[in-house]
Amino acid sequence: MDTELVYNQALDYLYSFVDYSLKKSSELAKADFNLDRMRVLMALLDNPEKKYPSLHVAGTKGKGSTSALMASALTAAGYKTGLYSSPHLQDYVERIQIDGQPVSHAQLVELVEQVKPHVAAVPKLTTFEITTALGFLHFAQQNVKAAVIEVGLGGRLDATNVVTPRVSVITSLSYDHMAVLGNTLTLIAGEKAGIIKPGIPVVSSPQKDEARVVLERVAKERHAPLTLVGREVLFTAGEHSLDGQTLSISRKQKTENSQESVILRVPLLGQHQLVNAATAYAALKASGLDIREAAIRKGFAEVSWPCRFEIVRREPPVILDSAHNQDSFEKLAQTLEDYFPGRPVLLIFGSSEDKDVTAMLRALKGRLKLVLATKAVHPRAIEPEKIVETANRLGVRAEAVSPVEAALARALELARGSGEIILSAGSMFVTAEVKTAWQNYVGMLAR
C-alpha cells in the first residue's frame, strides 16, 4: 500500500475531529476544555503515560526551546527520550519524536489504527487529545526511558495534564490566547499553574511579580517545592556570536551553604534563550533523573530547534523566527540589536486574527524598512490588507504579497545588492511556509 496515501488518510481522520488550533478566538472562548475525555481514553489504552518518567512544560513563550534543551540533554545522558510538542512546522509527525527523530509516517498510520476503536468509544474527543494519546502510546511502545511533554494550550485543562511528572516546568508568562486563559497575568498564571501537582517539584523561569505571586501560592498550597530561576538558580551571560552563546549557571545547595556552577553553550540565539537554558538546567536537576553535567553540556550544545531566530543565510541575512505576540517581538527586537545592530529589516509578516498586530509591529518599528504582509494557509490567518493598514497607521511602509512563497521571492529580490535583513515572524504558520519556500529556493539553486 502507498505509505503516503494512507498517511494522508490518517491525517484526514485526525483533522475530522474538532481542532481548536484552527478555530477563531470567538470559538475558542466557547470551547469545552476538560480532562474527563482524556482520562477515559488513557484508561482504554492502559495508561501509557504512566509507563515512563515525564517532565511537563507549560508557559507562554520558551516552552518549546526549554523542552528541546531538556530532551537533547536526556538523550546525551543515554536515556531513550520522547519529546511531545506542538504545533508542527512542516510535517505533523514532528510533534512526536524520540531522540530527535520524528515518528515515521508508517508508524503514525499504525498508531492511528490502534486508537480508532477506543476513540470511537469516547464522545467529543478533539484532534489534540487524540494526537496526545498517540504520542503517549508511541513512547510506551518504544520503551522510552524519559519523555518531555510540552503543554498545548494553557495547562490546567490541557490534554497533556493527565501526566504525573517528575518535575513541572513553567517558562516565561505573557499575554496570549486571552479569550481562553483570561486577560490578566494573574488569570493566565492560574491556568498555567494548573500543571503543578501535589508534592512534585516545580521550576519556573523569572516571572513578572503578578504571575510569580500566583505560582508561589499554588506551589505552597500543593506542597510542591518551587525553584525560581533568578532566585535559587542564577545565571550570567557569556560570549555570543552567530555560532551560539555561553552562560554560567550557579545553583544554591540546600544541604550546605555553598553554590555549584557550570558553564554551558547553546546554539540558540538571543538573551531569552539563556533564560530557557537556565530553566531547562534547573528542571533537569529537580527531576531526580540521573543526568550528569557532561551530558547536559553535550545535549545543550547539540540541541536543534528550528525557526527560533534561525539564520538560514548569513549574507544578506535570512532569519526565521516564531515570535507571535508583543513580548516575543520585544525579545526579537533585542536579539536583532545584539547580533545585527542598526541594520534595516524586510519583514515577512503574517498573523492570526486574534493577535495584537499593532504591538508586534511597533516593537520593531525603528528597524523596519518594509513589511511584506502575507497570509499562511490557515483559517485563523488575518488578511494581508489589514496588516498593511495597521503598518501604515504606524508610519511603516508595507505591501501585501501572497502567497507566502511570493513574499519570500519579493524579499530576496529587494535584498539583493542592498543587504537588508530578511526576517520572517508574526506567525509560526507563516514562518513554516517561508522555511519550505526557502528550502525549495536553495534546492533550485543547487540544480
ChimeraX attribute file (.defattr): number of C-alpha atoms within 10 A of each C-alpha:
attribute: neighborCount
match mode: 1-to-1
recipient: residues
	/A:1	5
	/A:2	7
	/A:3	12
	/A:4	12
	/A:5	9
	/A:6	16
	/A:7	19
	/A:8	13
	/A:9	13
	/A:10	20
	/A:11	16
	/A:12	11
	/A:13	13
	/A:14	19
	/A:15	14
	/A:16	11
	/A:17	15
	/A:18	16
	/A:19	14
	/A:20	15
	/A:21	17
	/A:22	15
	/A:23	15
	/A:24	16
	/A:25	20
	/A:26	11
	/A:27	12
	/A:28	17
	/A:29	16
	/A:30	10
	/A:31	13
	/A:32	10
	/A:33	15
	/A:34	13
	/A:35	16
	/A:36	13
	/A:37	17
	/A:38	22
	/A:39	16
	/A:40	16
	/A:41	21
	/A:42	20
	/A:43	12
	/A:44	16
	/A:45	18
	/A:46	12
	/A:47	18
	/A:48	20
	/A:49	25
	/A:50	15
	/A:51	17
	/A:52	18
	/A:53	20
	/A:54	23
	/A:55	23
	/A:56	28
	/A:57	32
	/A:58	34
	/A:59	27
	/A:60	23
	/A:61	23
	/A:62	24
	/A:63	26
	/A:64	25
	/A:65	21
	/A:66	30
	/A:67	30
	/A:68	27
	/A:69	29
	/A:70	29
	/A:71	33
	/A:72	28
	/A:73	30
	/A:74	29
	/A:75	22
	/A:76	22
	/A:77	20
	/A:78	13
	/A:79	19
	/A:80	18
	/A:81	28
	/A:82	32
	/A:83	29
	/A:84	30
	/A:85	22
	/A:86	19
	/A:87	16
	/A:88	14
	/A:89	19
	/A:90	13
	/A:91	11
	/A:92	16
	/A:93	20
	/A:94	20
	/A:95	19
	/A:96	26
	/A:97	22
	/A:98	21
	/A:99	19
	/A:100	18
	/A:101	12
	/A:102	19
	/A:103	20
	/A:104	14
	/A:105	18
	/A:106	14
	/A:107	15
	/A:108	23
	/A:109	19
	/A:110	15
	/A:111	20
	/A:112	20
	/A:113	12
	/A:114	14
	/A:115	17
	/A:116	13
	/A:117	11
	/A:118	15
	/A:119	21
	/A:120	11
	/A:121	12
	/A:122	14
	/A:123	8
	/A:124	13
	/A:125	17
	/A:126	22
	/A:127	19
	/A:128	23
	/A:129	24
	/A:130	20
	/A:131	22
	/A:132	26
	/A:133	25
	/A:134	22
	/A:135	27
	/A:136	27
	/A:137	22
	/A:138	22
	/A:139	27
	/A:140	20
	/A:141	12
	/A:142	12
	/A:143	14
	/A:144	18
	/A:145	18
	/A:146	24
	/A:147	30
	/A:148	26
	/A:149	30
	/A:150	25
	/A:151	27
	/A:152	23
	/A:153	23
	/A:154	25
	/A:155	26
	/A:156	22
	/A:157	20
	/A:158	23
	/A:159	26
	/A:160	27
	/A:161	26
	/A:162	18
	/A:163	20
	/A:164	19
	/A:165	26
	/A:166	23
	/A:167	28
	/A:168	27
	/A:169	32
	/A:170	31
	/A:171	27
	/A:172	22
	/A:173	24
	/A:174	21
	/A:175	18
	/A:176	24
	/A:177	19
	/A:178	19
	/A:179	15
	/A:180	19
	/A:181	22
	/A:182	17
	/A:183	13
	/A:184	15
	/A:185	22
	/A:186	17
	/A:187	16
	/A:188	25
	/A:189	28
	/A:190	21
	/A:191	22
	/A:192	28
	/A:193	26
	/A:194	19
	/A:195	29
	/A:196	30
	/A:197	21
	/A:198	15
	/A:199	15
	/A:200	20
	/A:201	22
	/A:202	29
	/A:203	30
	/A:204	28
	/A:205	26
	/A:206	19
	/A:207	20
	/A:208	12
	/A:209	11
	/A:210	13
	/A:211	22
	/A:212	18
	/A:213	14
	/A:214	20
	/A:215	26
	/A:216	18
	/A:217	13
	/A:218	19
	/A:219	22
	/A:220	14
	/A:221	11
	/A:222	13
	/A:223	15
	/A:224	20
	/A:225	18
	/A:226	21
	/A:227	21
	/A:228	21
	/A:229	25
	/A:230	18
	/A:231	12
	/A:232	16
	/A:233	22
	/A:234	19
	/A:235	21
	/A:236	14
	/A:237	14
	/A:238	13
	/A:239	9
	/A:240	18
	/A:241	12
	/A:242	14
	/A:243	10
	/A:244	14
	/A:245	21
	/A:246	21
	/A:247	21
	/A:248	16
	/A:249	22
	/A:250	20
	/A:251	22
	/A:252	15
	/A:253	12
	/A:254	9
	/A:255	6
	/A:256	7
	/A:257	7
	/A:258	10
	/A:259	14
	/A:260	10
	/A:261	13
	/A:262	15
	/A:263	15
	/A:264	23
	/A:265	22
	/A:266	23
	/A:267	20
	/A:268	28
	/A:269	23
	/A:270	24
	/A:271	17
	/A:272	17
	/A:273	19
	/A:274	25
	/A:275	24
	/A:276	28
	/A:277	28
	/A:278	27
	/A:279	33
	/A:280	30
	/A:281	26
	/A:282	26
	/A:283	28
	/A:284	25
	/A:285	18
	/A:286	20
	/A:287	20
	/A:288	11
	/A:289	15
	/A:290	11
	/A:291	18
	/A:292	14
	/A:293	15
	/A:294	14
	/A:295	17
	/A:296	27
	/A:297	19
	/A:298	19
	/A:299	24
	/A:300	26
	/A:301	20
	/A:302	16
	/A:303	19
	/A:304	18
	/A:305	16
	/A:306	17
	/A:307	21
	/A:308	23
	/A:309	22
	/A:310	21
	/A:311	19
	/A:312	15
	/A:313	13
	/A:314	10
	/A:315	13
	/A:316	15
	/A:317	17
	/A:318	22
	/A:319	23
	/A:320	26
	/A:321	24
	/A:322	23
	/A:323	23
	/A:324	22
	/A:325	24
	/A:326	22
	/A:327	20
	/A:328	22
	/A:329	22
	/A:330	18
	/A:331	18
	/A:332	24
	/A:333	19
	/A:334	18
	/A:335	17
	/A:336	23
	/A:337	14
	/A:338	15
	/A:339	14
	/A:340	14
	/A:341	12
	/A:342	11
	/A:343	14
	/A:344	18
	/A:345	25
	/A:346	25
	/A:347	27
	/A:348	29
	/A:349	29
	/A:350	28
	/A:351	28
	/A:352	24
	/A:353	15
	/A:354	16
	/A:355	21
	/A:356	16
	/A:357	22
	/A:358	15
	/A:359	15
	/A:360	23
	/A:361	25
	/A:362	19
	/A:363	19
	/A:364	18
	/A:365	19
	/A:366	13
	/A:367	21
	/A:368	20
	/A:369	17
	/A:370	21
	/A:371	28
	/A:372	27
	/A:373	27
	/A:374	27
	/A:375	28
	/A:376	26
	/A:377	11
	/A:378	14
	/A:379	13
	/A:380	17
	/A:381	21
	/A:382	20
	/A:383	18
	/A:384	22
	/A:385	16
	/A:386	14
	/A:387	25
	/A:388	21
	/A:389	16
	/A:390	17
	/A:391	22
	/A:392	14
	/A:393	11
	/A:394	13
	/A:395	11
	/A:396	19
	/A:397	15
	/A:398	24
	/A:399	18
	/A:400	20
	/A:401	21
	/A:402	16
	/A:403	16
	/A:404	26
	/A:405	21
	/A:406	15
	/A:407	25
	/A:408	28
	/A:409	15
	/A:410	15
	/A:411	23
	/A:412	18
	/A:413	11
	/A:414	15
	/A:415	18
	/A:416	11
	/A:417	9
	/A:418	10
	/A:419	16
	/A:420	23
	/A:421	26
	/A:422	24
	/A:423	26
	/A:424	32
	/A:425	29
	/A:426	28
	/A:427	22
	/A:428	24
	/A:429	23
	/A:430	30
	/A:431	28
	/A:432	24
	/A:433	21
	/A:434	27
	/A:435	25
	/A:436	16
	/A:437	18
	/A:438	19
	/A:439	13
	/A:440	13
	/A:441	14
	/A:442	11
	/A:443	10
	/A:444	9
	/A:445	8
	/A:446	7
	/A:447	5
